[in-house]
Amino acid sequence: MGFGSYDESEQQEQTTNDEDVEAVNVHENDHHGEMSFESDVSTDELVSQLGSMKDDDADE
């Protein structure tokens, strides 16, 4: 068979029973809690660093 040919004999019939299919639990890996960190750098210094990083990206 050439590229792109379709042969029905190569296809398998797939039937699914809704009872056999497991549902995906989107909340399986939810995490509840708090996160905190301490830094010696001031907010003004962090904002300045962010501005420098954005300027570097704009130059590229």
N, C-alpha and C positions, 0 to 999 in steps of 0.2 A: 504494500500500500504506500502511496505517496504521501507527502506532507499534506496535512489538512484533510485526509480522507476520513470518512466516518463509516465504521462497520458496527452495526447493531449487535452482532454476535460478541463483540468485545465488551459491551456494556453489561454491567450486572444490575439486576433489578434491586433497588434498595427500598425496602418498606420499613417504616418506623412506627412503632406503637407508642403513643404518648405516655403510656404507663411505664415503658422501659427506659425512657429518657430521664436522666437526672437533671434537675434544675440547677442553674448556676446561682450560688449564693454570693451576691455582690457585697455583702456585709461581712464576709468571712474573715477579712483581714483588717477590719476597722480597729482603730486604736483610740482609746479615750484616755486622756491624761494631760499633763502640762509639760511644757518645755521652757527652760530658762537658761540664760547664759550670762556670764559676767565679762565685762570688757573694760580695760583701762582707757580706751579710746572714746573721745567725746562724740556726740552726735554731729557736731559741726565738722569734725575731722573726717568722719565716715562719709558725710555728704560731699565733702571736698574730694575724697578719694573716688567716689562714684562719678563725680563730674569729670575727673581726670580720665577714668576708664572710658566714659562715653566719648570724650574728645578723642582718645586714641582710636576707638572704633570708627569714628567719623572720618579720621584721616586715612584709614585703610581703604 
